[in-house]
Amino acid sequence: MTNVVLLGVLGAAAWMDWRKRKIPNTLVFPAIAVGLWYQWEGELLDGALLGVAGAFLLTVGPVILKGMGMGDQKLLMAVGAWTSWSVVYSLFLHSIVLCLIVMVFYPQNWARLRTNLQIIAAGWSAHRQVWLPGREKTALSFPYAVYLLGAFVFQSVGDVIGASG
């Protein structure tokens, strides 16, 4: 049941993130609450709380650097509420790898990154432009929910293959 619920939540979030670059609180807060309740009923609340806390801590840096939005952070926290710290950690790593792979094949981001590096080289006065750019100017901003969904599907398929083999 957990995988089906997470697939639905991640799919909806990925679609919204891809289309509007926003993951609404009306999706993630209920997912967190129901996930924690589900884990409490199954006497696995400690693992779920560690998953939520771990997801928050993993994403603090990317959120501060504007490479990830707070909706992405809360979405990963929802995954933690339904699973555990170990699942959150591996999904986070796999999703970051997927983001980096796509970045290599997305030349528009390379141009933005080059521009941002030139601004850095120009001096300290460009600090606010580099570290606090708008979403359209940052080289590190992706619709993260899409990559989180991809990592979840990849990991789930791996678990099914591993269990049957």
NORPEMO-V403681 format. One record per backbone hydrogen bond with DSSP energy under -1.0 kcal/mol. CO is the residue of the C=O (numbers start at 1). NH is the residue of the N-H. E is the energy in kcal/mol with one decimal. If there is no record, write none. Layout:
BEGIN
CO	NH	E
CO	NH	E
END
This chain:
BEGIN
1	5	-2.5
2	6	-2.7
3	7	-2.5
4	8	-2.0
5	9	-2.7
6	10	-3.1
7	11	-2.3
8	12	-2.4
9	13	-2.6
10	14	-2.8
11	15	-2.2
12	16	-2.3
13	17	-3.0
14	18	-2.6
15	19	-2.2
16	20	-3.1
17	21	-1.3
24	27	-1.6
24	28	-1.6
25	29	-2.3
27	31	-1.2
28	32	-2.4
29	33	-2.7
30	34	-3.0
31	35	-1.9
32	36	-2.6
33	37	-2.3
34	38	-2.9
35	39	-2.3
36	40	-2.3
37	41	-2.5
38	42	-1.6
39	44	-3.7
40	43	-1.4
44	48	-1.7
45	49	-2.9
46	50	-2.2
47	51	-2.0
48	52	-2.5
49	53	-2.6
50	54	-2.9
51	55	-2.2
52	56	-2.1
53	57	-2.5
54	58	-2.7
55	59	-1.5
59	63	-2.1
60	64	-2.5
61	65	-2.4
62	67	-2.4
62	68	-1.3
63	66	-1.3
69	73	-1.7
70	74	-2.6
71	75	-2.1
72	76	-2.2
73	77	-1.9
74	78	-1.9
75	79	-1.9
76	80	-2.1
77	81	-2.0
78	82	-1.5
79	83	-1.2
84	88	-2.2
85	89	-2.8
86	90	-2.0
87	91	-2.6
88	92	-2.6
89	93	-2.3
90	94	-2.7
91	95	-2.7
92	96	-2.1
93	97	-2.2
94	98	-2.3
95	99	-2.3
96	100	-2.5
97	101	-2.4
98	102	-2.4
99	103	-2.4
100	104	-1.8
101	105	-1.1
103	106	-1.2
106	109	-1.6
107	111	-2.1
108	112	-2.0
109	113	-2.9
110	114	-2.7
111	115	-2.4
112	116	-2.7
113	117	-2.5
114	118	-2.1
115	119	-2.0
116	120	-2.2
117	121	-2.3
118	122	-1.4
120	123	-1.3
123	126	-1.5
124	127	-2.3
126	130	-2.0
127	131	-2.6
128	132	-1.5
134	137	-1.7
134	138	-1.2
142	144	-2.0
143	146	-1.7
144	148	-2.5
145	149	-2.5
146	150	-2.1
147	151	-2.5
148	152	-2.3
149	153	-2.7
150	154	-2.6
151	155	-2.8
152	156	-2.6
153	157	-2.6
154	158	-2.0
155	159	-2.2
156	160	-2.2
157	161	-2.6
158	162	-2.6
159	163	-2.2
160	164	-1.8
161	165	-1.4
END
